[in-house]
């Protein structure tokens, strides 16, 4: 069985375990960076790209000049993105449940009274309508 890279510290490993992410699901790739940096960035593969295959979440890190530092930062960023994604899905599910609960709950006595009064007001308003010029 594959294991998380040695660079991934214990607390970070615990985060991945709690998310249900297995090491073999993460594809790690080292590539040359892009942008400013001159000769150094064109020669070294210090940029790290991590991709979680099941979700398609991808992280690319080239903040530092050192590959091992970028690697650690990328693993941290991947954990944060996956946690955020999981939290968002939980929030959506909770929001949907609350919406159904709000729609199905009964009106309070005050709400009912206001609704009936509004209907009576509207009925009186409409009752005053008739033909223009009136029939005699």
N, C-alpha and C positions, 0 to 999 in steps of 0.2 A: 504494500500500500504506500502511496506517495505521502509525503509529509510536507508541512509548510516549510519554506526555506528557513535556514538558521537565523536569518536576519529578522524574522518575524518574532517579536518578543512574546512572552507568555500572556500578558494582558490582551494583546492583539489576537493571539490564537484563541483565547477564551471568547472574544467578541465574534470571531468567525464561527466557532462551535455553536454559540447561542443563536447565530443566524442560520445555522444548518448548512454552512458552506464547507464542502470538502476540498482539500488541496488540489485534487485532480480535476476539479471543475474550473480552476483558474489557470488561464494560459498566460505565461510570462514571456515577454519578448524584449530584447535590448536592441535599440536602433539608434542611428545617428540623429542628433537633434536638428532643429530647424531654427532659422532666425539668426539674430546677431550672435557673434561669438568668435568669428574668424576661424583661423586654422584649427584651433582646439576642437571646436564643435563639429568641424568637417571631418576630423580624423578619428574621434573616439565615439564609441557607442554608449554614451552615458545616459541617454534617455530610456526610461523604462515604460513599457506598455503592458498593462494587466487587463485581461478580459475574462469576465465571469460568463462562461458559455451558456448556462441555462437561462440567465436573464438578459444577456447581451450587454450588460453594464461594462463600460470600458473606461479606463483611467490611463492618462499619459502624464508622466512627470519628468520635467527637465529643469527644475528650479535650481539645482546645484550642479557644480562641475563634476562631482563625485558620483559614480554609478551606484555605490552601495547606499549612499544617503538618499539618492533619488528612488532607489528600490524600496527603502523603508517608508519614505513619504508616500509612494504609490500604494503600498499595502494599507497604510493608514487611511488614505483617501478612498480606496476601494471599500474598506469597512464602513466608512462614513456614508458613502453613497448607498450601499446596500441597506444600512440601518435606516436611512432616510426613506428609501423606497418601501421598506417594510412598514415603517411608521405611517407613511402616506396611505398605503392600502388599508391599514387598520383604521385610520381616520375616516376614509371614505366609507368603509363598512359601518362604522359607528354613526356617521352622519346619515346614512340611508336608514338605519334602524330608528334613529331619533326622528327622522322625517315621518316615517310610518306611524310612530307613536304619537306625534303631534297631530297628524291628520285624523287619527282614530279616537283621540280623547274627546270626552263630552265637553260641551260648553258650560261655563259657569252660569249661575243664576243671573248675574249681571249682564253677561254676554247675551243670554237669551232675551232678556228684557230689552236691551239696546237693539237687538236684531228685529224683534217684533215691533218696537216703536218706529224703526226705520222703514219697515214694510208698511205700517199704517200711514206714515207720512207720505210715502211714495204713492200709496193708493189714493189718499186725499188729493194729491197733486194731479194724478191722472184723471180722477173723477171730475175735475174742473174742466176738462177738455170737452170740446164739442164741435159742432159744425160752425164755420165762420158765417156770420150773417144770421144764424139761427133760424129754425123753422117755427112758424107761428101757427 
